[in-house]
Amino acid sequence: MLIKVEGLKKIYEVGIQKIEAVAGVDLEIDANEYIAVMGPSGSGKSTFMNILGCLDTPTAGSYWLNGNEVSNLSDDELARIRNREIGFVFQTFNLLPRATAMQNVELPLIYGGVPSSDRRRRASEALEAVGLSDRAKHRPNELSGGQRQRVAIARALVNRPSIILADEPTGNLDSRTGEEIMQIFNRIHQAGNTIVMVTHEEHIAAHTKRVVRLLDGRIESDTRTGT
């Protein structure tokens, strides 16, 4: 069992109003699963993903990641877990504009204290895995949107994380480029990686093996596609 959440809740206080973004979610995810999290705007999927990614903490309930309960860890401990266990891919790429593709991919290794020679080798391998070896010295403004997302995927892979969390990874891309990016995710999953992806697009979710749909902060359905 890679991920287990029980009774997970997240309540935000806005003035005197309390908003329950996640309203008691129970979910288990095994290693090497490929999951899409779907739901309408306001369904709680982004909040839920932030909790899975240790970017936010639950108001109530428990969250175990790789056998460790992370629900009540300090900010510093959560940061260490994020860097060691989780690779992030965002809709907006989140690349450093003045850094090269290689330098962007190396970032998690720098935070992890990996020696420079090892960093360069691992970053090169990650760029090769997404077909961007020939763009290692290019900066983000010299790359297309699809290439920037490939750099972001390489950065997510470089620390060999337990899980890759992707938040609308094709949202800023045209349909053809989005399909190319999904083929990369398919290969990453086939190589043994666990992927949880937020998307509102059915054709993107169709690439995954399991679809969890949220509504009003609760799981509405949990379907294994078997494809």
C-alpha positions, 0 to 999 in steps of 0.5 A: 500500500503506497497511499492510504487516507481515512476520514480525510477532511479539509475545512477552510474558514472564510470570515464566519463561514466554514467551507468543507473542501474535502468532506471525509475521503477514504482511499487506498492507492497501491504502487504502480497505479495510474489514476485520474482524479476528476470532478467539477470545479469546487469538487475538492480535487485540487485540495485533495491533491495538495494534501496528497502532495504534502503541500497542505495538511488535513483538518481531520483524518489520517494520511499514510504515505509509504507506511509513514503517517504524514498528517501531522508532520511539521512544515520542515518534515513535509518539505523533506517528504515532498522532495524525497517521495513526490514528483510534481507536474503542474499545468503551468510548468513552474520552471525557473525562467533564467535556468537551463532545462538541465538546471531546472531538472537538477533542482530537486537533487540540489535540495536533496544534497546530491553531489554535482557530478551525480546530479548532472548524470541523473538530470541527463538521464531524466531529460533523455527519458522524455526525449529532450537530451538535445535541449539541455542547455535551452532556457524555458523561453527557447522551448515550446509548451510541450518541451517545457512540460517535458522538462517539468516531467523530467524534473518530477522523475529525477529524484526517483519518487514514490509517486508522481502527482500531475495537476492538469498536465495538458491544460496549457497544451494543444490537443496534439501536444497533449497527446504526446505528453500523455504518451510520455506518462504512459511510458513512465507508468509502464516503467513502474511509476505510480501516477495520480493525475487531476484532469477535467478531460475525459480523453486524458483520463482514458489513458489511466487505469482507474478514475476517482470522481469527486463531488462536493468533497466526497468520492462519487465513484471509483472505477477501474478501467482495466485497459 
